Amino acid sequence: MKRIKTIHYSIDDVIEVFSELTKMQPKSIFDIPFFAFLLSLHRQYGIVVSCYCFFKRRTFSLSECTKSYRHEFEKNASWLKFGFHGYTGFEDYESQPLNESIQQYKEVILNLKEIVGEKALDTFPRIHRFKASQKFIRYLGSNSILSQTGLLAADDDRISYSLKPEDNKKLKQRHFLIKEHIIFLETTQRFDKLSPFWLKKLFTYRGGVFLLFTHEYLLLHQKTLKLKIKSHIIKNLMKLVCKLYTKKGYSFSFPMDIKEQLKAI
């Protein structure tokens, strides 16, 4: 994919920040450190970022989230979007009944519409554990709630989203695959891996679509020294990647916004 030079940041397992927003009721969403950090990267480097969300964590769910900031979320929808990730993180969308998966998808998307507004919804998500049955994928690609453009596939050797082994091999070789009107796009790397091998790979110029992600808990308030250190390192890595790749001519884009370019490859 050398004809495209773009970066996309995403954050998985997002739910706690909505709980924090509801409890604190700040003047602005950017008074919350999580969103303030993302805004600082956007202002300095032009990043766009997708937050892939759960419906529920412990006693809090999206249905309880404040709707007071919808206008502000919509105002920032050009660079900050939200999408489906899962329900609680304990689901297996390959094996659970289709009607249950559909109901969970509806609950996440319909509540996000109320919280962040339709303009701030992402249609190219990463589903938790990269699992989804073929029937669920067909539903995601065409439904009356919010049809999905594509799916972000695994950054490792696991088989993504019930693909046949030969299709998954094509995906790993070409970094993308189009099947049944859904674009599967291989995730490049996660910031969470901090060994020398992965750090070197993170800063290796490779051309194409550069898809990087981390997890919400690493950008929130940390209770242990170990997590505080890891969080600090990851935030600095996110800044350094921005600085390096923007100098190399990369721009930031949502995968959903470059779908026609992807189809043309």
C-alpha positions as CSV (number, residue, x, y, z in Angstrom):
1,M,0.0,0.0,0.0
2,K,2.7,2.4,-0.9
3,R,0.4,4.8,-2.8
4,I,-1.0,5.9,0.5
5,K,1.0,7.5,3.3
6,T,-1.3,7.8,6.3
7,I,-1.4,7.2,10.0
8,H,-4.3,6.3,12.2
9,Y,-4.3,6.1,16.0
10,S,-6.9,4.1,17.9
11,I,-7.7,3.2,21.5
12,D,-9.4,0.0,22.5
13,D,-11.6,-0.9,25.5
14,V,-12.9,2.6,26.0
15,I,-15.6,2.9,28.7
16,E,-14.0,4.3,31.9
17,V,-13.5,7.7,30.4
18,F,-17.3,8.0,30.0
19,S,-17.8,7.1,33.6
20,E,-15.3,9.8,34.6
21,L,-17.1,12.3,32.4
22,T,-20.4,11.5,34.0
23,K,-19.1,11.7,37.5
24,M,-17.0,14.9,37.1
25,Q,-19.4,16.9,34.8
26,P,-16.6,19.2,33.7
27,K,-17.1,22.4,31.7
28,S,-15.5,20.7,28.6
29,I,-14.6,17.1,27.7
30,F,-11.0,18.4,27.4
31,D,-10.9,19.0,31.1
32,I,-10.7,15.2,31.3
33,P,-6.9,14.3,31.0
34,F,-7.6,11.4,28.6
35,F,-9.2,13.8,26.0
36,A,-6.9,16.6,26.9
37,F,-3.9,14.4,25.9
38,L,-5.5,13.5,22.6
39,L,-6.3,17.1,21.9
40,S,-2.7,18.2,22.5
41,L,-1.5,15.6,19.8
42,H,-4.2,16.8,17.4
43,R,-3.3,20.5,17.8
44,Q,0.5,19.8,17.4
45,Y,0.5,17.1,14.8
46,G,-3.0,16.9,13.3
47,I,-3.7,13.3,14.6
48,V,-7.1,11.7,14.1
49,V,-8.0,9.0,16.7
50,S,-10.8,6.4,17.1
51,C,-12.0,5.2,20.4
52,Y,-13.4,1.7,20.2
53,C,-15.9,1.2,23.0
54,F,-17.4,-1.3,25.4
55,F,-21.0,-1.0,26.6
56,K,-20.3,-1.9,30.2
57,R,-17.5,-2.2,32.7
58,R,-18.3,-3.2,36.3
59,T,-21.3,-1.2,37.5
60,F,-21.2,1.5,34.8
61,S,-22.7,1.3,31.3
62,L,-23.0,3.7,28.3
63,S,-26.8,3.9,29.0
64,E,-25.9,5.8,32.2
65,C,-23.5,8.2,30.5
66,T,-24.2,11.9,30.5
67,K,-25.5,13.3,27.1
68,S,-24.5,16.9,28.0
69,Y,-21.4,16.9,25.8
70,R,-22.9,15.7,22.5
71,H,-22.5,19.0,20.8
72,E,-18.8,19.2,21.8
73,F,-18.1,15.7,20.6
74,E,-19.8,16.5,17.3
75,K,-17.8,19.7,17.0
76,N,-14.6,17.6,17.2
77,A,-15.8,14.7,15.1
78,S,-13.4,15.6,12.2
79,W,-10.5,14.1,14.3
80,L,-12.1,12.3,17.2
81,K,-14.5,9.4,16.6
82,F,-16.0,6.5,18.5
83,G,-16.9,3.0,17.4
84,F,-18.0,-0.5,18.4
85,H,-15.5,-2.8,20.2
86,G,-17.6,-5.1,22.2
87,Y,-20.1,-5.3,25.1
88,T,-18.1,-6.2,28.2
89,G,-15.0,-7.8,26.8
90,F,-16.0,-11.3,27.8
91,E,-18.0,-12.0,24.6
92,D,-16.9,-14.3,21.8
93,Y,-18.5,-13.0,18.6
94,E,-17.4,-16.0,16.7
95,S,-19.4,-18.5,18.8
96,Q,-22.2,-16.6,20.6
97,P,-25.7,-16.5,19.0
98,L,-26.1,-14.0,16.2
99,N,-29.2,-12.4,17.7
100,E,-27.2,-11.7,20.9
101,S,-24.3,-10.2,19.0
102,I,-26.7,-8.0,17.0
103,Q,-28.5,-6.8,20.2
104,Q,-25.2,-5.9,21.8
105,Y,-24.0,-4.0,18.7
106,K,-27.3,-2.1,18.7
107,E,-26.9,-1.1,22.4
108,V,-23.4,0.2,21.9
109,I,-24.1,2.1,18.7
110,L,-27.5,3.6,19.8
111,N,-26.0,4.8,23.1
112,L,-23.0,6.2,21.4
113,K,-25.3,8.1,19.0
114,E,-26.9,9.8,22.0
115,I,-23.6,10.5,23.8
116,V,-21.2,11.7,21.0
117,G,-23.6,12.2,18.0
118,E,-23.8,10.4,14.7
119,K,-21.1,12.6,13.1
120,A,-18.6,11.2,15.6
121,L,-19.2,7.5,14.9
122,D,-16.5,5.4,13.3
123,T,-17.4,2.8,10.7
124,F,-14.1,1.0,10.6
125,P,-13.7,-0.6,14.1
126,R,-11.5,-3.2,15.7
127,I,-13.7,-5.8,17.4
128,H,-12.4,-7.2,20.7
129,R,-10.0,-10.1,20.2
130,F,-10.5,-9.8,16.4
131,K,-13.4,-12.3,16.6
132,A,-16.6,-12.2,14.7
133,S,-18.6,-14.9,12.8
134,Q,-19.2,-14.5,9.1
135,K,-22.9,-14.0,9.8
136,F,-22.2,-11.2,12.2
137,I,-19.8,-9.6,9.7
138,R,-22.4,-9.6,7.0
139,Y,-24.8,-7.9,9.5
140,L,-22.2,-5.3,10.3
141,G,-21.7,-4.6,6.6
142,S,-25.3,-3.9,6.0
143,N,-27.8,-2.9,8.7
144,S,-30.2,-0.1,9.5
145,I,-28.4,1.1,12.7
146,L,-24.9,1.9,11.3
147,S,-23.3,-0.2,8.5
148,Q,-19.6,-0.7,8.9
149,T,-17.1,0.0,6.1
150,G,-14.4,-2.3,7.3
151,L,-12.7,-4.0,10.2
152,L,-9.2,-3.6,11.6
153,A,-7.6,-7.0,11.7
154,A,-5.0,-8.5,14.0
155,D,-1.4,-7.1,14.4
156,D,-0.1,-10.7,15.0
157,D,-0.5,-14.1,13.4
158,R,-3.9,-15.0,14.7
159,I,-6.7,-15.5,12.2
160,S,-9.0,-12.5,12.2
161,Y,-12.8,-12.5,12.1
162,S,-13.4,-16.1,10.9
163,L,-11.5,-15.7,7.7
164,K,-10.4,-18.8,5.9
165,P,-6.7,-19.5,6.4
166,E,-5.9,-18.7,2.8
167,D,-7.7,-15.4,3.0
168,N,-6.0,-14.5,6.3
169,K,-2.7,-15.3,4.6
170,K,-3.5,-12.9,1.8
171,L,-4.4,-10.3,4.4
172,K,-1.1,-10.7,6.1
173,Q,0.8,-10.5,2.8
174,R,-0.9,-7.5,1.3
175,H,-2.0,-5.9,4.7
176,F,-5.6,-5.6,3.4
177,L,-8.4,-7.8,2.0
178,I,-11.8,-7.0,0.5
179,K,-14.4,-9.8,1.1
180,E,-18.2,-9.6,0.9
181,H,-18.0,-5.7,0.6
182,I,-16.1,-5.4,3.9
183,I,-12.5,-4.1,3.9
184,F,-10.2,-6.0,6.3
185,L,-7.2,-3.9,7.1
186,E,-4.2,-5.3,9.1
187,T,-3.4,-3.4,12.2
188,T,0.3,-2.5,12.1
189,Q,1.4,-2.5,15.7
190,R,0.3,-1.7,19.3
191,F,2.2,0.8,21.4
192,D,1.9,-1.5,24.4
193,K,4.8,-3.7,23.2
194,L,7.9,-2.1,24.7
195,S,10.7,-4.7,24.0
196,P,13.6,-3.4,21.9
197,F,12.4,-5.4,18.8
198,W,9.0,-3.8,18.8
199,L,10.3,-0.3,19.6
200,K,12.7,-0.6,16.6
201,K,9.9,-1.8,14.4
202,L,7.7,1.1,15.5
203,F,10.2,3.6,14.1
204,T,11.0,1.8,10.9
205,Y,9.8,3.7,8.0
206,R,7.7,1.4,5.8
207,G,5.3,3.4,3.7
208,G,1.6,2.7,3.3
209,V,-1.1,2.7,5.9
210,F,0.3,2.8,9.5
211,L,-2.3,1.7,12.0
212,L,-1.2,2.0,15.7
213,F,-3.2,1.5,18.8
214,T,-3.2,1.2,22.6
215,H,-5.7,0.6,25.4
216,E,-7.7,3.0,27.4
217,Y,-6.3,1.9,30.8
218,L,-2.8,3.0,29.8
219,L,-4.0,6.5,29.2
220,L,-6.0,6.9,32.4
221,H,-4.9,7.6,36.0
222,Q,-2.5,4.9,37.1
223,K,-2.6,3.4,40.6
224,T,0.8,1.6,40.5
225,L,4.3,2.9,39.8
226,K,4.8,0.2,37.1
227,L,1.7,1.3,35.2
228,K,2.6,5.0,35.7
229,I,5.9,4.4,34.0
230,K,4.4,2.4,31.2
231,S,1.7,5.0,30.6
232,H,4.4,7.7,30.5
233,I,6.5,5.8,28.0
234,I,3.5,5.1,25.7
235,K,2.4,8.7,25.7
236,N,5.9,9.8,24.7
237,L,6.0,7.1,22.0
238,M,2.8,8.4,20.6
239,K,4.3,11.9,20.4
240,L,7.6,10.7,18.9
241,V,5.8,8.7,16.2
242,C,3.8,11.8,15.3
243,K,6.9,13.9,15.0
244,L,8.8,11.3,13.0
245,Y,6.2,10.3,10.5
246,T,4.8,13.8,9.8
247,K,8.3,14.8,8.9
248,K,8.4,11.9,6.4
249,G,5.3,13.2,4.7
250,Y,2.6,11.1,6.4
251,S,-0.8,12.6,7.1
252,F,-3.4,11.4,9.6
253,S,-6.6,9.8,8.2
254,F,-9.5,7.6,9.4
255,P,-9.6,4.3,7.5
256,M,-13.3,5.0,6.8
257,D,-12.3,8.2,5.0
258,I,-9.8,6.5,2.6
259,K,-12.0,3.5,1.7
260,E,-12.1,4.4,-2.0
261,Q,-8.3,4.6,-2.1
262,L,-8.0,1.3,-0.4
263,K,-10.5,-0.3,-2.9
264,A,-8.4,1.0,-5.7
265,I,-5.2,-0.7,-4.6
